[in-house]
Every structure is written in C-alpha cells, then in structure tokens.
C-alpha cells in the first residue's frame, strides 16, 4: 500500500527523495541511476549536435535523429520514474539539459522561419510603427530592409500576411530587440523563459510531494529542445506563463492566476481553453483579471483597427480550419460508411460537446475545493484542478490535429506533473512522424495521423490495464511513498 508523502517533509534541496513507483520496478542503486542518466544524456547531447549537422549534410536524416532521441528520452523517463536517486541526480539532469540547448542554440534556425517575423516585428516597433499596420514587403518599410536584410529575406508570407502575433507577443518582441535585434538573442530569450517554466514546475512538484528530479520529463524532452533552442518558438514564453498560472492557482492567488493566464493568452491564443479549469467557484477575480488584461492589451494596439487581429483570419483559411480539411478525426469519420456527408458544423458541435463535458468536470472540481478526494493522478484537494486542465489542453490538440510540432509543446509541462502513457505516446509519436516523409499535407499526413492516433488509442488501453491490475499500475500512475533521507 502506498502512502502520500507530506510535501512539507520533502527537501527543497533534494536531499530526500520519493519513489514514484512500487518496489517492483526498482532494480538499481542511486549511483547506477546516475551513471545510466549520464550515458543517456551524453548520447542526447551528441544527437543535438547531429541535428545541426543534418541542416547541411544528410547522414541519418531528421527522422533518424528524432527516432533515436525519442528512444533515449523514453529510457530516461523510465529511469527517473522508477529508480532511486540521490543529491547528484538533479545536477546531472540540469547540466545535460543546458548542454543540449547550447548545442543547437547558436545555429541558424532551419526547421521553421517564424522567428524572423518575431525579430522583424520588434524592429518595426522601434521605428515607431505598429507591427500590425503593414506587411513586411510593403514599400513603406523599405528603409528598414537594408540594415536588416537577412531578417527580411527569411520572413515567411512577407508579401501578403500581416503579423498574427497578439499584443503580449509584440511587447515581448519589442523588449528583446531593444537589447539585440538578432535571431540568436531571440532564441536565447526563449530558452531563458524555459528557466521560468522549470522553476514553476519544480515548485509544483515539491508542493505535490513529488521529487524534483521528475523535471527531467520536461528538461530532456527532445521536441522541446528542437522547437525552442533550435527554432526559438514563442511557445516557450507561453509555457512559462501557463506554468506560473498553474502555480498561482495552486497557491489560491486568483489575481495572479488571471494575470499570468491573460499574458499566456496574449502570447499564443490557445491557453484560453484553460479558464474553466483555473476558475474557483464563487471567485470572479481570475476571469475579471483575464478579461481586463486582454482588453487593455488590445486597446494599446487598437490604432490600426481590425488589423490588430493580423493574419488570424487568413491563417484559419490557409490551414483549412474553416472548411474542416485539416481535422483528422473529421476526415476519419467521413471515411466510415454512412458518414460520408458529415459536415464541419457537425464536427464543431462534437468538439463543443467534448469541451462542455470537460468544463462540467472543471465545475465539479471547483465545488470540491479542499476535499480529500483522489483522482487518477493521486492529486488531492487544491491540486485537483490539474487533471481537468490537462484534459482541456490535450483535447484541444487531439481535436485540432496540429500540423506543426511546436503546437504540442504546452502538453509537456502537464505531462511532467502528471506522467501518463497516452500523452507520452502522442508527444514522441508526433515528434517522430512529423520528421518523416509522411509529414506532407494530404494522404501521407492522413496516414501519419492514423498511425499516431492508433498508437495513442493502444496506449490508452494499456494505461487502463495498468490501473486494473495493481502489480503493474504504478509506472505511469503517479504515486509517492515516503523514504528515508539520503
């Protein structure tokens, strides 16, 4: 029988440790865990170097790098969730995480060019022009090109798309380019935001009575390393404020929760779905703060009128969101006999029903604050909002079926707090498949999604089996047991 550890007794420095699983899985001593992690981490580091090499010279291909990185991450995840650790484990995790990011930080972005728009938007603002007013290719901005030609030449959609990034993102671009209007510094800033994310996650792990070494699930995740240190995606800043919002929600600080969540929404719209999970019944400070901050932020850029929403409408059309052509589950349903005429409207109604059900769950949780009721992740009382928040984030991704790996990054902090096999399968499966030849819109991408969703479904069945038979249940079902100090 497992016993929940008192968070107050968990060492802030990691001198005490908890076992996330039963003794059935523990087969090593702490020094052996550390030795194995060093070997795995070193291999991950060299794979990061190999990633940069693949930009110019094909050796094993991006799929080769992502495939081996996924295998190593899976091994490290198993170790950190099942084996004992000591005071040296956390420094090893942290050092390897830094080394992997430094290995690709200074290389020019190759897999995505979005970061060039970040820098350009900051440059335009320093010229006292709203970034929403003109497309980069507009002749009015021609005088800004010469000193920033490399930036301009690499901007995607530069001749027809206004910037799509919301006000908080624009403010961030302004501040970063005020220090240095370069791609390298923009990437550096995004990596530094990861430090905020890891601080919030480590603090939450301590509050939940889980050993801090579980931060490895975020710090060593290859898709995070590739998309942030490699491509410098803005999702890093969004994750930082999402995790700060989760931390503030746990601490019962509604105004800070609303402030951090609003900033996250103003960076990358999708955190909007977390509002029902972070709401506490009877306390309207959080939603009022969110609405106020969003309104003030858009008012600050409102001189351009509706252009403040930028390329959002065009992106919706370009990605097939309005027509439904991009939704895998809809296309899959339409291939079933008798459902060929299923409409996009019907799919949206289905999506609304899914979110309504999860929102009802959030409402039930909000009315049970302070209860000792356990959920599948063994989170008690004030932490019970985390599973429905995770469910909202995961549902958005599964229903939206994104085409780009950076969209799934925000699932990684939730996975770090609440490890489970289906989401691990989704993260690594998406990461690998979208570096293969299947990552082409059309029949190939449909096949990639068939493989991915089938794997996630199989993982879900395995997860249910692990809960059904206790002898195997603890690998991805979070439990903690008290253990002696090292």
QUIBELBEL-V419430 format. One record per backbone hydrogen bond with DSSP energy under -0.5 kcal/mol. CO is the residue of the C=O (numbers start at 1). NH is the residue of the N-H. Records with the same first field share a line. If there is no record, write none. Layout:
# QUIBELBEL-V419430
CO: NH ; NH
This chain:
# QUIBELBEL-V419430
5: 7
6: 9
7: 10
11: 14
15: 486
18: 20
19: 481
20: 479
22: 25 ; 26
25: 27
29: 32 ; 33
30: 34
31: 35
32: 36
33: 37
34: 38
35: 39
36: 40
37: 41
38: 42
39: 43
40: 44
41: 45
42: 46
43: 47
44: 48
45: 49
46: 50
47: 51
48: 52
49: 53
50: 54
51: 55
52: 55 ; 56
53: 56 ; 57
60: 64
61: 65
62: 66
63: 67
64: 68
65: 69
66: 70
67: 71
68: 72
69: 73
70: 74
71: 75
72: 76
73: 77
74: 78
75: 79
76: 80
77: 81
78: 82
79: 82 ; 83
86: 89 ; 90
87: 91
88: 92
89: 93
90: 94
91: 95
92: 96
93: 97
94: 98
95: 99
96: 100
97: 101
98: 102
99: 103
100: 104
101: 104 ; 105
102: 106
104: 107
113: 116 ; 117
114: 117 ; 118
115: 119
116: 120
117: 121
118: 122
119: 123
120: 124
121: 125
122: 126
123: 127
124: 127 ; 129
125: 128
130: 133 ; 134
131: 163
135: 138
138: 141
139: 142
141: 144
142: 145 ; 146
145: 148
146: 149
148: 152
149: 153
150: 154
151: 154
152: 155
155: 158
157: 160 ; 161
158: 137
160: 162
162: 311
163: 311
166: 170
167: 171
168: 172
169: 173
170: 174
171: 175
172: 176
173: 177
174: 178
175: 179
176: 179 ; 180
180: 182
182: 186
183: 187
184: 188
185: 189
186: 190
187: 191
188: 192
189: 193
190: 194
191: 194 ; 195
192: 195 ; 196
193: 197
194: 198
195: 199
196: 200
197: 201
198: 202
199: 203
200: 204
201: 205
202: 206
203: 207
204: 208
205: 210
206: 209
211: 214
212: 215
213: 216
214: 217
215: 218 ; 219
216: 220
218: 221
221: 224 ; 225
222: 226
223: 227
224: 228 ; 229
225: 229 ; 230
226: 231
227: 233
228: 232
233: 236
234: 237 ; 238
235: 239
236: 240
237: 241
238: 242
239: 243
240: 244
241: 245
242: 246
243: 247
244: 248
245: 249
246: 250
247: 251
248: 253
249: 252
252: 254
253: 257
254: 258
255: 259
256: 260
257: 261
258: 262
259: 263
260: 264
261: 265
262: 266
264: 267 ; 268
266: 168 ; 169
268: 271
269: 272
270: 273
271: 274
272: 275
274: 277 ; 278
275: 279
279: 281
280: 283
282: 284
283: 280
284: 288
285: 289
286: 290
287: 291
288: 292
289: 293
290: 294
291: 295
292: 296
293: 297
294: 298
295: 299
296: 300
297: 301
298: 301
299: 302
301: 304
302: 305
304: 307
305: 308
306: 309
307: 310
309: 312
311: 315
312: 316
313: 317
314: 318
315: 319
316: 321 ; 322
317: 320
320: 324 ; 325 ; 326
324: 327
326: 328
327: 331
328: 332
329: 333
330: 334
331: 335
332: 335
333: 336
336: 339
339: 342
343: 347
344: 348
345: 349
346: 350
347: 351
348: 352
349: 353
350: 354
351: 355
352: 356
353: 357
354: 358
355: 359
356: 360
357: 361
358: 362
359: 363
360: 364
361: 365
362: 366
363: 367
365: 368
366: 369
368: 371
371: 381
375: 378
378: 380
380: 383
381: 384
383: 386
384: 388
385: 389
386: 390
387: 391
388: 392
389: 393
390: 394
391: 395
392: 396
393: 397
394: 398
395: 399
396: 400
397: 401
404: 407
405: 408
406: 409
408: 411
409: 412 ; 413
410: 414
411: 415
412: 416
413: 417
414: 418
420: 424
421: 425
422: 426
423: 427
424: 428
425: 429
426: 430
427: 431
428: 432
429: 433
430: 434
432: 435
433: 436
435: 63
436: 439
438: 440
440: 445
442: 446
443: 447
444: 448
445: 449
446: 450
447: 451
448: 452
449: 453
450: 454
451: 455
452: 456
453: 457
454: 458
455: 459
456: 460
457: 461
458: 462
459: 463
460: 464
461: 465
462: 466
463: 467
464: 468
465: 469
468: 470
469: 472
470: 473
472: 475
476: 478
481: 19
